[in-house]
Amino acid sequence: MNARLPQQQVGKQPIRETNIYMYLYFVFFIIFGSFFTLNLFIGVIIDNFNEQKKKAGGSLEMFMTEDQKKYYSAMKKMGSKKPLKAIPRPRWRPQAIVFEIVTDKKFDIIIMLFIGLNMFTMTLDRYDASETYNAVLDYLNAIFVVIFSSECLLKIFALRYHYFIEPWNLFDVVVVVLSILGLVLSDIIEKYFVSPTLLRVVRVAKVGRVLRLVKGAKGIRTLLFALAMSLPALFNICLLLFLVMFIFAIFGMSFFMHVQEKSGINDVYNFKTFGQSMILLFQMSTSAGWDGVLDAIINEENCDPPDSDKGYPGNCGSATVGITFLLSYLVISFLIVINMYIAVILENYSQATEDVQEGLTDDDYDMYYEIWQQFDPEGTQYIRYDQLSEFLDVLEPPLQIHKPNKYKIISMDIPICRGDMMYCVDILDALTKDFFARKGNPIEDTGEIGEIAPRADAEGHEPVSSTLWRQREEYCTRLIQNAWRKYKARTTGGGTVDGDIERKNSTADDNNDNADGSNANGGGAGIGAGAGDGDGDGNANGDGDGHGHGDGDVDGDVERDGNLSNVNSPDGGASGNQQISPSGAAGSGGSNGTNGRQTAVLVESDGFVTKNGHKVVIHSRSPSITSRSADV
C-alpha cells in the first residue's frame, strides 16, 4: 500500500499520497478478501466439525429434541463421576481438630491467597537490585516456604496416608521438598534439577480448584471449563498438524535442500535437515514469513544450475514446485488445521456457556458427590430412604430442594432398592429431570431416552418400589385400616362379636387403636382381654386369655406391636385368642360360616403396611421391632 499510494505514470517521480483513493482498494480487499473469505473457512470447518461430532455421537441424537439432547449431555457427565469413599475422621482429639481445620473450604481459600502473594513477590525480582532488596525477597520467600511446609505437614498429620492419594498433594510435597533444599543448596538444585521457582509458578493452577467457591467468578470458571473440555480435541488436532508437517518436511527436504540462502532461508531456517524443516514449517503454519520462504524456493536466477556430470545438485529453486508446495501447505495448515483449534474452542465455549446458563455443569455434579460423602462415608453409593429429605435440603443450588420436601420427593418417583436404600445415580437422575422441569423444559420419557438412561453398575441395585409407590402403599394402608374399623363397628353393633374398644391418643393418620377390656354378650362367642369361659349369653372378663363358645364360628388370633393379625373362619367350633402388648390393646373380630382365610391388619402410628404378591407385610419404623409378613 505504501508503494502504490505515491505512484504516478511510468517515468515520473512518485509523489507522497498522490493516489489517496487507493486506500479504499486495500481496505475493501482486506474486508472481503481476508475478513469475509477467510472466516468462511472457519464457518465451514465449524459446521463440518459439528456434523462429524453428531455422527460420532450416534444416531440417537437425530431423534432427540433440544431438551433431550441437554439431558443426554447431563447423563454423560453423570456417568463419568462416582462417589468416593470419604476420609474417616480421626478419633484422637488433637488429630481430629487438625482434620476439621484442613478439610474446611476456608483453609483452602487461605492457602490460595498465600499462593497468589507468593506469585506477586516472585514478580518483584529485577536485574541489578541492591543487596537489601534481594535480602527482603529472600526473607519473604523463606516465609512462604515455611507456610507451605506447615500446610503439607498439617495435612499429612490429619489425613494420614489418604493425603498421598490425590496427585495435587504429591505435587505439593515435591515443591515443598525442593523449596527447602533450594534455601540451602540453591546452586546445586538449579544446576542439576528443576528450579523450585518454576514449580511454584505451576502451583497457580491450583487456584482454579477453589474458583467454584467464589460465586462472583462465574465468567472465568466458564472459560476454564471450556478450556478443559477442549484439551482432548486440541491434542488430536496437534497430532494432525504434526502429521501434516512431517509429510511436508520430507517433501521440502527432497526439493529444496540445496536452495540458495536468501530472504526467508538462512542457516537456521532451511530444509537441510528434518529438524530445521519442522521448525520452518511450524513458523509458516501461523502464516509468518511465508513470503520470504517463497522468494527463496522459487528463485531460478542468480543461482548455480545442477551439473549431473559432476554430481552437483545446484542451488536453484523451482517456481512451479515452490508455489504448489507452499500454497498447499498454507491452505492445509493455516486455513484448515489451525482454524480447527478455533472451531473446537468456540464450540466448547458455547457448550460451557449454555450449561452454565441453562444446564448443569461438572461443578454441580462435583458438589453433589462431595455432599454425598457426608451421608455415605464408606462409598457404598447408597443412603437410607429416611436420609433422603435431609440430603436434598443440604445440597447447594441448583440441585437443592429445601424442606419441607416430602411431597416433592413423592412426585419425583425415585426408585427404592431393597432394604429401603436409595442409589446415588437414581437420585441424581431425578434431580436432573427436576432441574430441567423447573427451567420449563420437562424431559419426556421416550424410547430414545430409555436407551441412554443411566444404568446402575453397583452390586445389589434392585429397585423394589419408589417414593411414589411408597406413598400409595401407605395410603392404601390407611384405607384398609379405616375399612376394618368400620367393619368392626358394624359387627360389634350386630352382635356377631361384641367388644368394647376404646381408642386413645389417635393420630392424624388414625393409626392408633387402644382397647380397655372386652365383654362377650348375646348369642355369639366372646373374645376379651380377660380370662374366663362363657357360653351363650355369658361374659368373659379377667386378666388372662378369654375363650368363648356360642352360636357363631370364630377362630381368631390377634397380635400387636408391629405383628400381623389373622382371623381364620373355618367351619365348626369357634375359639379365640388375643395377645395384648403393654403399649396398648387391639380389638379382634371374627366371621360366621365363611370358608378360606381373611387377614385383619392393625397398624400403629409408627408402622405401615405393604402388599407384595400374596404377602401382606407390616413394617415398623421402630428400630427395635422387626417387620412381619403373612399370607393373605
Buried (B, 14 or more C-beta within 10 A) or exposed (E): EEEEBBEEEEEEEEEEEEBEEBEEEEEEEEEEEEEEEEEEBBEEBBEEBEEEEEEEBEEBBEEBBEBBBBBBBBBEBBEEBBBEEBBEEBEEEEBEEBBEEBBEEEBBEBBBEBBEBBBEBBEEEEEEEEEEEEEBBEEBBEBBBEBBBEBBEBBBBBBBEBBEEEEEBEBBBEBBEBBBBBBEBBEEBBEEEEBBBEBBEEBEEBBBEBBBEEEEBBEEBBEBBBBEBBEEBBEEBEEBBEEBBEEBBEBBBEBBBBBBEBBBBEEEBBBBEEEBBBBBBBBBBEEEBBEBBBBBBBBEEEBEEEEEEEEEBBBBBBEEBBEEBBEEBBEBBBBBBBBBBBBBBBBBBEBBBEBBEBBBBBBBBEBBBBBBBEBBBEBBBBBEBEBBBEBBEEBEEBBBBEEEBEEBBBBBBBBBBEEBBBBBBBBBBBBBBBBBBEBEBEBEEEEBBEEBEBEBEBEEBEBBBBBBBBBEBBEBBBEBBEEBBEEBEEBBEEEBBBBEBEEEEEEEBEBBBBBEBBBBBBEBBBBBBBEBEBEEEBBBBEEEBBBBBBBBBBBBBBBBBBBBBBBBBEEEEBBBBBBBEEEBBBBBBBBBEBEEEBBBBBBBBBBBBBBEEEEBBBBBEEEEBEBBEBEE
